Amino acid sequence: ARIIRIAAAQVGAVHRADARPKTLIRLISLLQEAASKGAEVVLFPECTFTTFFPRHFFSAVAELESFFEHGDVTTAENTRAIFEKAKELGVDICIGFAEATDDGEHYNTCVYYHAKSGSILSKYRKIHLPGDFEPFPDPDAVNQLEKRYFKPGNLGFHAFRVPDLTDPTADNGEPIFGMMICNDRRWAEAWRCLGLQGVEVVFTGYNTPGWAPQMWGISADQDPKTARAEAIFHHKLVMQAHSYTNACFSVSAARCGLDDGKYDLVGGSTIVGPDGKIIAETATEEDEVIVADCDLDLCSPGKKRTFDFGRHRRVEHYSILTSQ
Ligand code: CDT
């Protein structure tokens, strides 16, 4: 058996004016809680270190830039403490942040930090950026200005093997992980890119509004409670369905709660098995850790039978997927 204890660290409300050190302390205590529960890997949400700033229009560049991490995220002042704690605890972390590169580009990024080597093993930049470039004219609308603030990711979907989590001599070898960010989870293409590389666990941090009728393209007269329940349903639907069709585990961690007492983000962080069933799920919409023992060998039946891609896929009929 190749069993790994994996945690999702859900993060509740983070307000626009929250001081960075205050949020960082919350993240570190979630990491410590996960470690005390025996977690070997912990997933944190998308843009973990700040409020979900793409909902706001910023005319002041300095304020916008304050939400981005500049330089090496593992050593920068606002972020390094969580990497240091991960190293000290010997727990790997997968964590999302807004990345400003040295050449002035901006991405919605996450990294897989390998505690034992104290290094980033893999980096992913969000490819499916939702929302708009321009804010809605309605001043009360919930915006999602990711197309304004980020460039689409340029690193592709790369699965990677992670040392030190399982016995390296076990059949099937070191675990194969993959990362995506929030909106990517709604796209079958993203999952299949990782699935074709044999991914065994997909990590996905997210910020999903509980009520954003303009962004969803629905009438603002709809019942917000029903719409919110549907947002959570769709989140779980894609995590469960795509875990099943790619015969992999998936872990999702929400940034959730009511930011600034006004902006609602759903919870629903989950760990899903390769059969598509939820094996752990948060019960609150606040800071909360869930853990599950994931036996990666449970991916094998799906990978070898129903979803044996080599035997059953018919690529000659799929060219439309990349031609338009
Ligand atoms: N952060 C992010 O990507 N949020 C999007 C909002 C789109 S609402 C359908 C998401 O997919 O959850």
Boltz pocket constraint, residues with backbone or C-beta under 6 A from the ligand:
constraints:
  - pocket:
      binder: B
      contacts: [[A, 46], [A, 128], [A, 130], [A, 131], [A, 144], [A, 181], [A, 182], [A, 183], [A, 184], [A, 186], [A, 206], [A, 207], [A, 208], [A, 209], [A, 215], [A, 216]]
      max_distance: 6.0
